[in-house]
Amino acid sequence: MTESSVPRVLWQPDEERIASSNIVAFARWAAEHKGVQAFGEGDAAPGSFDYDSLWRWSVTDVDGFWESVWEYYGVRSETPYERVLGKRTMPGAEWFPGATLNYVQHVFEGRDDDRVAIRHATELRPLGEWTWGELRRRTAAIAAGLRGLGVGPGDRVVAYLPNLPETVAAFYAVASLGAVWSSCSPDFGVRSVIDRFAQIEPKVLLAVDGYRYGGKDFDRRPVVEELRTALPTVEHTVLLDYLHPGGTLDGTLPWERLEESGAGAAPEFTPVPFDHPLWVLYSSGTTGLPKAIVQGHGGILLEQLKNLHLHLDSQEHDRVFWFTTTGWMMWNFLVSVLLTKASIVLYDGSPAHPSPSTTLNGRPPAAASPSSSPSTALNGRPPAAASPSSSPSTALNGRPPAAAPASPDLGSLWDLAADAGVTVFGTSAGFLSSCMKEGVSPRRGRDLSALKAIGSTGSPLSPEAFAWVYDEFDEDLWLFSTSGGTDVCSCLVGGTPTLPVHEGEIQSRALGMAVASWDPDGRELVNEVGELVVTQPAPSMPLFLWGDDSGERLHDSYFSVYPGVWRHGDWIEITDRGTAVIYGRSDSTINRGGVRMGTSEIYRAVLALDEVVDALVVDVPQPDGSSRIELFTVLREGADLEGDLPKEIARRIRTDCSPRHVPDRVRAIGAVPRTLSGKVLEVPVKRILMGESPDKVASRDSLANPEALDFFSALKEE
């Protein structure tokens, strides 16, 4: 890469910021206690800190680095560990054998009951607070109540709940018992929830009676009834009366009664082995059910202690917000922030709809013009003002909000940031791009002086959006883009507070993550796009996939391309400066707002319609950093897309899968291109639509119907 091709520097941390960072303090400790050379010429001055040297130590001396994280952050174990890595193979790495601990104990250790732990707001609730004392008391009560229902170590407790403080307390309660947590957002369709929860055979279902999104109420009690029927292992269902206060549902236990049954209980933390399951997250391949990814108490604890302190730079007075739902791993990330001395801010609702906190403050919608309407999905959630009668090519990406205001207010999350004193504002690339396109001015009419950092994830952030942030904010604001995801519940590449921000680039590879870009033959690439791989094990990699007793599915998901090396499924470029650029998925999984859904789930919904006989769906990156879901359908004779069929396709996907995964456009084709073995050519079609030559992406000799590619070649030229 020539000097002229290096993107411009948008931000450079000053000496004070570098000196006060957690990562420099850790590097000094590592230099003193481990002999790590992370400062120039032995000088421990902050200005001489060399991140690249620290990263290289972290991925070459894997044992020494993770043992240092354990020691530096005072991880408590009831029994000593025998060594850092018992086995270091991938898959199958064995971390800290012999150690017994509990993730939740480290959350509550040494917390002042009078300090605020959580600030929260929804479309139904104004901005409120929970202190550490409140969180501790309610976590202990829920834990005691669940224990009374027979929940113990290893039992699965699933949650169909919004992003509320009660949900956070419930997660901590479940994990404190050594039980296993798993959650889906209430806007998930019934089939998608069942496909996830049924795999892990839950004992208890925690559910909500409904929620409000975009000004419209969604009653979820009928869905809860369906879930109870479809999940035969569930012995108890606990219902949170959030949408209908005081309401009940036959056969369920009121949430209030669960807490009352455990009132006055003291917090208890069941010690479990380091690799005991903490939670199950869901990712997707392109065939079969979503992968049920199991991650452990110890692995997540160490990874989040490292990531949240050293990369997010969470400090005592920080108030960390991330716009997420309980169906995205960023929710798990956010609640883990309470492992640090920072507090967190929760929001549940549409990012384009005023919350009660902003309404009560009487603030006018300063950021959006009356005629504006978001042109892209915000964090994977549907634009609140989408019209039910819009055409399929423009209005199939979300839920029709019957009660939404005439014009959305994309300033609502910025209002919340001002009201809650947010210091770290986390969101998606889609939200920032929408704000840019709609002319939002976050600081107009708001006091955002507390804000010191903006984080972006979910999809690559375009250079234009990078520039927009620095046009709108003071030059001392730190913008960090991250990428990693559900598979490790953390970032593989992301922000580092001591490094400059280059336009359109991710600052660094994360400590302890041996990330590289490889060509198909396993050669490392620099300044070239290749497969994102991880060459050394990391503690938060999946312990296993639920139900995958042989380990075959885990192997096929991550290790089948490069034996013994993790293949993540993203295209990445690592520059000679150590920065990174993500170019989207190298497989056909569709990621919307961090919720990854396999194409098989969408096909299952679409092919249930009599008019559709075959289908192909791809998520095509766009030049502005967004992406478009394109659905191609083979229709039964006599059917067409001129009538109500596109709306029915959208409704089916919205109901069975998720509102995020409704196609942006539906087209009719003559045939779906397939290999001789019958596999759909999703990735080759995606690459053709991205501009690559059809002859380069697929060998016609290997296709059952090579002429089927001609449609996509012609479409690319339009």
N, C-alpha and C positions, 0 to 999 in steps of 0.2 A: 504494500500500500504506500503510495507516494504521499509526501507531506501535504500536497495540495488537496488530496482526497480525504484527509482527516476532517471529520465534522467539527464545526465550531464549538468551542467550550462555552456553555451557557451558565455554568456555576462553578465556582472554585471555593471550597471551604476556607475560612480564614484561620489563622493560627489559634485563636481562642477556641473555635469550634473543634478543631483537631485535638487540642490539648485536653479538652473536657470530655472527649468521646470515651465511651466504654472500651472500644477496641484498642485504643492506645494504652489505657490502663492495663488491659489484659496482656498486651504485647510486652509491656515493661515487666509484668509479673513472670511471663514466660521466659523473657530474657534472663531474669535473675534466678529463677528456679529450675528452668529446663535448658538453659544455654542457647536459646533460640536467637538467631541473628536477624532481627527485624528492624534494626535501626542502622543508618549509615555509619560506617567506620566506628562502630561501637558506641556512638553517641545516642543517648536515650532521649534527646530533645524531640518533642512532637513533630517538628518540621522535618526531621530526618527519618520518620517512620516510613517503612517500605512495605506496603500491603502485599505486593507480589511475593516477597520473601516469606511473609507469614503464611500466605496461602500455600506456597510450595511445601513448607514444613508440614502444614496440616494434611496434605494429601500424600506425602512420602513417609512421614512418621505417623501413620494413622493411629497406632496405639498411644503414642505420646500425646498427640493432640487431644483425643477424646478423654484421656485420663486427666489432662490439664483442665478441660471444661468441667469435669466431675469435681476436681479439687478446688478450682477457683470459685465455683458457685456453691460449694458446700453441700453437694448431694448427700442426703441421709439414707443410709441403708441399715436395715435391722441385722443383716449378716454381711460379712465382708465378701467382696468379689475375689475370685481366684486369679484372674488376669483380665486384661481388657478384651482381647479377642481369643475365644476358644477355637473357633473355626473362622477362617477369613475368606472362604469361598463365596462366590456369588452364582446362584442363590445359596442360602444356607448359612450365612455368617452368624456366628454365635457371640453375642456381646455380653460382657461382664457376668460370666457364669458364676453362680453362687450368691449374687446380690439379691436382696429382697427389699422392696421399697413400695411407695405409693405416690403416684403423680400428684394427687390432690393435697397430700400433706405439705408439699412444697409450695402450693398456692397460698395456704393459710398461715404458714410459718411466720411468726413475728409480726403479724399485721395488727395495726392499731384499730380497735373497733370503731373509733369516732371518725376515721378518715373515710372519704368517699371511695368506693370501689367501682361502682357502675353508675353512669348517667344514661338515661334511656328515654326514648320518645317513639310514638307510633302515630298513625292517622287517627287512632282512637284515644290515645293518652297524651297529655302534655308532658313536657320535659320534667323528669323526676330523677331522684337519686336513691341509691342503696348504699349504705355504709358497709364497711367490712363487718361490723357487728350484725347488721341485718342479713348480709349474705351468709355469714357463718351460722347464724341461728336457723335460717330457713333451709340451708343445706343439711344441717344436722337433723332437722325435723323431717325433711323428705327422706333422708337416708334411713332414719328410724322407722318411718312409715313403710318404706319399701322392705325393710328387714322384716317387719311384721307381716308382709305379704309373702314372705318366704324367699326373697331375693338374696342371693349370696354370690360368692366368687364364681365367675364363669357364666352366670346366667345373663341372657341378653335382654336388655330393656331398650325398646325402640320408641322414638319420639316423633310425633307428627305435630310439630309445634312451631309457632312463629319465633322471631328473634326478640325474645323478651327476657328480663332478668330472671323470671321463674324458670325459664329453660336453662339458663346458665347454672342456677342452683340445682336443678334436677340432674344436669350432667355431672356436676361435682359430687352430688349425692351418690349417683350410680357408680362412679369411678371409685369413690371412697370405700365402697363395699367390695371392690374387686370384681363387680359385675361389668358387663360390656355394653357400651353405649352405641347407638346408631340413630341417625335422625334424617328425616326428609322434610322439606318445606311444605306447608299446607297447600301451596299452589301446584304441587305435583298431582298429576292425574292418578286415578285409582290403580290402573294397571301398572304404572311405573313404580308406585309405592309397593305394591304386592310383589312385583318382580325383584325388588330389593330386600324387603323385610322377610319375605317367606324363606329366603335362602338360609337365614341365620336362626330360624325357629325361636322367636322371642317368647319370653315368659310374661312380660308386662308391656302393655301399650300405653304410652302417655300421649294424649291427644287433645286438640283444641276444638271448641265447638264452631269456630269460624274465624274470619279475619276480614279486615278492610284493606282494599288496595285501589288506588286511583279514585277514591270517593265512593266505591261500590262495596257493599257487604257480600261476603261469600259464606253461606252456611255450610259447614263441613260435617254436620251431624249425620247426614245420609252416607257420606264417605266413611265416617268412623264405623257405622254399622256394617258397611261392606268389608272394611278391613277386619273387623272382628270375625266375620263369617269366613273370610279367606285365610285367616291366620289361626289355625286350630290349636297351636301350642300356647296361645295367649290365655293365661289364667285370670288376669285382672286387667281392666281398662280404666285408667284414671283420666277424667275429663276436666279440662281447664275451661271455666265459663268466662271467656274473654270477650266474645262478641255479644253474648246474651247473659249479662251478669245475673246470677241467681238461677239460671236455667239448668236443667238436668237432662239426662238421657238414661232411659231404663237400662239396667244391667251394668252401669258404669259407676265408679266411685268418684264423688266430687273431689277435686283437687284440694279444696279447703279441708275436707275431712281427712285426707291423707296427711296433710301437714299437722292437723290437730292431733292425730293419733301419735305423732312423734314429738309433740311440743315438749320443750324442756330438755330434750336429749342433748348430751354432750357430743361434740364431734369425735368421731372415731375413724381411723384410717387403717384399713386392713393391708398389712404388708403382703406383697405378691412378688413372684419372681420377676426379674428384669424384663423378660420377654412375655409376660402375661398380657393378654389382649386388653387394650384400653378402649378402643373404639373400632367400628367398621365403617369405612368410607366406600363410596361406590364410583367406580370408573367403568368404562365400557370398551369392549372390543367391537368388531364389526359383525360378529355372529354370536348367537346365544344370549344368555342373560347378562346383565351388568356384572362386572367383576366386583366381588365383595372383598375389599382390601382390609386386611387386619394389621393394625399397628399397635405397638406395645407401650406399656407404662414407661419403661426406662428409655426406650429409643426416642419416643416423642419428648420426654422430659429433657434429655440431653440436647436434642436438636433444637427445641424451642428456647432453652436457656441460651444456647449459642446464637441462634438467629435473632431473637428478640433483643438481646443485649448488644451483640457485636455488630449486627447489620441494621436492625431497626433503630438501634441506639436509644432504647427506652430508658427513661430516667425518672426520678421520683416525682417530678411535677408534670410529667407528660399526661395528656388525655388523648388516647389513641382511638380513632374511629375507623371502621372499615364498613363500607356499604355492602352488605351480604345478607343472605338468607341462611337458614339452618341446613339447607341442602347443598351448600358449597363448602369446601374445605377451608375457605377463608373465615368461616364462623369458628371452626376449631382453632384456627390460627389466632383469631381475635380473643377468644376466651383464654387462650394460653398467655396472652399479654399479662394477665394477672399473676404470672410467675415472676414478673419484674415488679418494681416499685411504682409503675405507672398505673393509672386507672383507665377504664375503657368506656366508650360511648356506643350505645346500641340504637339502631333505628329499624323499624319494620313498617313497610309501606312503599308507595311509589316514589321514585326520586323526582317525579314531575308533578307532585301533588302537595299542596301545603299541609304540613303537619299541625296538630293542635298548638304546638309551641310557637310556631310562627304566626298562626292566626291570633293567638292570645296576645302576642306582642304588638299586633296591629301593624306589622311591617308590610308595606305594599310589595307586590312582586317586582322588585327592582330590576331583576336580571333578564326577564323575558318580555319581548314585545307582545302586544295582544294578538298579533296575527301569527306568532311563531308556533311551530309544531315540530317536535323532534323527528328527524329523518332516519335515525338509527335507533336500535334497541339500546336501552340504558342498563348496563350491567347484566344484559341478558333478559331483563324484564321488559314487558311490552310498553311502548309509549302510551302514556295515560290518555291521550286524546285521540287515539285511533278510532276512526268511525266504523261502526259495524257494516256500513254499506259500501265501504271502500272497495276498489277493485282488487282481485287476487294478487296482482303483482306489487301492490303497495301496502296492503293492509292485512296481510296474513301473518304478521309477526307479533301477534299479541292478543290479549283479551279485550273485547269491546267493553269499555267502562261506561255503562249506561249513566252512572251518576257523576262522572267526572266533569270538572269545570270546562267551560268552552275553550280555554287555552291553558296548556300546562305551564307550570312554573318551575323551570329548570334551576331556579335559584334556591329551591327548598332545602337541599342538603347543605348549601352554603349558609343558609339561615341557621340551620341546626349547628353548624360548625361555630358560628358566631355566638349563638345562645349558650352552647355547652363549653365554650372556651377550648375547642379542639386544637391540639398542637400538631398532631399527625393525622392527616386526612387521607384515608385510603379509599380507592374506588376502582372502577374499571377503565380501560382505555376507551371503551364505547361511550361512557358517560362524559369523559373529558372531550372526546371528539364531538359529541352532540352539543356540549356547551360552546365549543369553538364555532360550530356551524350556525348555531342559533343566536350568536352575538351576546352570550351571557358575560356579564362583568361581575365576577364574584365579589369584588371589594366595594362595588357601588352600593352605598347605603348600609354597609355592614362593617362591624369592627372585627377584622380577622387578624388583628395584631398578634394574637397568641400563636397563630399558625406558623410552624417552622419547617414543615415537610409535607409533601404530597406524594402518595404512593399509588402506583398504577399496576394492575395485573389483569388476567383474564384473556388477554390477546395482546399482540405487539402494539406499542404506542407509536404512532406515526411521528416523523420529524416535525411535521406541521403542528401537531398537538404539543410536542415538547416546546416549540417556539411560542405557541399561544400561552402556555402557562407562564413563561418568563416575560411575555408582554403584559400579562395581567397582574403579576405579582412582583414584589421587590426582588432584586437580584440576590438577596441573601436567603431566599427560600430554596430548600433542597428538594428536587424532584427525583424520585427513584422509581424505575420500572423494574419489575421482577417477573421471573418465569420459573416454573417448577411444577407444582400442582399436587393433585390428589394423591398420586402414587407415593410421594414422600412427605406430604402435608407440610411443605416448606418450599423454599426457593432453591433452585440449582444455580441460577444466576440472578443477581439482584443488586440492591443498593449497598454502598459502603460509605459511611459519613465522612471519611477522610479523603475521598477521591473526587476528581472533577466530574461534572456531568457534560457529556458530549451529546449534541443534538441527535436524537434517534437511536441512541445506544444505551445498553444496560451497562452499569458501571464495572461489574466484576463477576468472576466466578465465586460462589460462596465458599467460605471456609469449610474444610472437611468434605467438600464435594469435588471429586476428581473429574471435572467436566472437560470434555474435549470434543472437537469436531472431526469426524472420521469419514473417509471415502468408503465405497463399498468393499474394498479390500482390506479395511482396517488400518489404513495409513492416516496419521494425524494431519489435519489441514490447518493452516494459518492464513487469515485473510481470504478464505474461500468457504463457500457454503457446503456443509456436510451434515451427516447424522449426529444428533446430540447423543453422546455416550457418557457413561460414568464408569471409570475403570477401577475404582476401589469401593469397597462396601461402606455404607453409611448407616447409622443406627436406626433411622426412621424409615428405611426401606421396608416393604411389607414383610411381616413374619410369614404369612401365607395368604392364600385366597380361600375364603370360607368354602368348604365343600370340595376343595381340590386336594383330596387326600394323597394322590400320587405326586403332586407338585407339577404335573404336566402343563396345566394352564398357566401357572406362574412362569414356568420356563418359556412357554411359547409367547407369553405377553412381553417379556423383557429381554430374554437371553437367547432366543433362537437365531438371531441374525449374526451376532458376534458371541460365540461361546465364552461364558465366564465374564462377560462385560454387559452392563446395563445399556440397552438401547431405549431411549426415552420416547421416540416417535415425533420429535420436532426437527425441523431444519434450523441449523445454527451456524453462525460465523463467529469465530474467535479471532479478534484482531491481534496484531503484534504488540498492541498496547495493553492487552488483557481485557478489553471490553468485549461485549457480546451483542449480537443482533439475532433475534428470533424471526424466522420467516414463515412460521405457521406449522401445522401438523404435516408430518410425512406419512401418516396413515389416514384412515378415513373416519376416525372418531370426530364427532361434531361437538365443539366446545362453545357453550353459550353462557357467558357470565360465570365461568368456572364450573358449570354443570356439564359434564361430558356424557354424551349419550351415543351409544352405538347405533349404526344405521339399521341394524336388525330390529330395534325397537320401533323405529319410524316405519319400516316396511310392514311390521306386524299390524300397525294401526291402519296404514293406507290400504293394504291388501285385504283388509276385512270388508272393504267396499266392493260390491258386486261389479261396479263399472271399471275397476282397476284390476288388470290381470298381471302386471309386472311393474317394477319401479326401480329407480336409481336416484340416490340423493347424495349431493356433495356440498361441502362448505367452501366457497371460493373466496380467497383473500382479495381485497380491493386495494387500489393504489393509496387510498387515504388511511389505511390501517384497519378499516372495518372488514367485514366479510358478508357474503350473501349465501343463504341456503337455497340451493336450486334443486327442485324436485322434478324429475322426468318420469312420466307415466306412460305405460302402454295400456290403452283403453280397449274395453270390450267393443265389438262392432255395434255401431249405433250410438255410442256414448261420445260426448265431447266436453270441452271446458268452457262452453259459452253460457251454460245455465248455472245451476246452483252447486254443481259438483266441486268446484274449487273451494267454496265455503264449507262444504261437507268434509272435504279433505282437511281443511284447517281446523274445523271443529273436532274431528276425530283425533288429530295429532295433539291438539291442545288438551283434550280430555284424557287420552290414554298415555301421553308422554309428558309434555310440558309446554306451557305457552312460549317458552324461549325457543323451542325447536320447530315452530310453525314456519314453513318455507316462505321466503321472500317472493318466490315466483314458482309457478307450476307450469310445465310445458308438456305437450303430448309428443311422443316419439314412436317410431315404428317398432323398435326392438331394443332391448337392453344388451349392451355388449358383454359377452361372457367368455371365459376361458374354455378350453376343451373339457375341463373337469366341472364346468358349470358355475365357477365363481364370477361374481359381478366385478367389473373393472372400475371400481370407484376411484382409486388413486390415479390410474392413468387418465380417466376422464377429467378429474380435477386438474391434473397437470396440463392437459390439452387446453382447458378453459383458462389456465394461467398463462398460456402462450407458448407452451412447448410443442415440438413437432410430434405428431402421432406416431411416426416411425421410431422416435426415440423412446417413447414411454411404453410401447407395447409391441411385441413381435406378433405380426399378423398370423404367422404360422401356428401360434399357440392359441389362437382364438377360434371359437366355434362359429362366430359370425362377424368376421372382420369388417364387413361393410357397415355394421352398426356404428362404427367409429366415425363414419363420414359425416353424420349429422353434427357431431360435436366439433369436427374440424371446420365445417361451414359456419357453425355458430360462433366460433372463435373469431372469424373474420368479420362478423357483423359490427 
